[in-house]
Amino acid sequence: MDKFIERFSEVYDGYMLFLVIFIGLFLLLRDVPILEKVGLKRDMKIAKVLGYVYIIGGSILFVIARIL
């Protein structure tokens, strides 16, 4: 378990945080409007939730990786 935590802290750096937040923003700013325009309301809601999860969850994981 200690090796996993150590490896996770090594891998989850600033670049990984940027990538995860970028994916979340892409979902919110690009995919959600397209899905809404096409009329896929259920998929739009799922994309919106996933976008927020990426942004918030990615930030929390970065803080956890820095603490450990």
N, C-alpha and C positions, 0 to 999 in steps of 0.2 A: 504494500500500500504506500509506503514511503517513496518507493521509486516512481510510482504513478504520480504522486503529488509533485515530486521534484521535476519529472518530465513535463507535466502539465504547466508548471510555472515557467519552464524554459520555452515551451512552444507558444504559449499565450502571451505574446508581447504586444507592443504598440501597433505593429503591422496587422496582427490578427484582430485587434480591437477595431482598427480602421476598416478592415475587410467586413467584419460582422455588422458594423454600423452602416456601412455603405449598402450592404444587402438589404438591411431593414429599411433604409431610406428609399432604395430602389423600389421595393415592394410598395411602400406608401405613396411615393410620388409618381411612379410610372404604371405599375400594374393595377392599383386600385382604381384610378380614373378610367383606364381602358375597360376593366371588367364592369364598371358601373355604366359606361357608355353602351356596351354590348348588351347589358341587361342581366348579367349574371350576379344577382344580389348576394346569393349565398357564398359564392366564391370570392366576391368582393369583401365580405365580412371576414372570411377566413384569412385572406391576404392582409387585411388591416390588422387583425390580431397577431398574425405571424410577424408583421413588420415591427410592431411594438415589442413583441417578445424578443426579437433579434436585438433591438436597440437597448432595451432595459436589461435583458438577460446577459447580453454581451458585455455591457458595462459592469454589471455585478460580478461576472466571472473574471474580468480584468482586475477588479479590486481584490477579489479573493486570491488570484494568482500572485498579486504583488504582496499581499499579507503573508502568504505561505512562503 
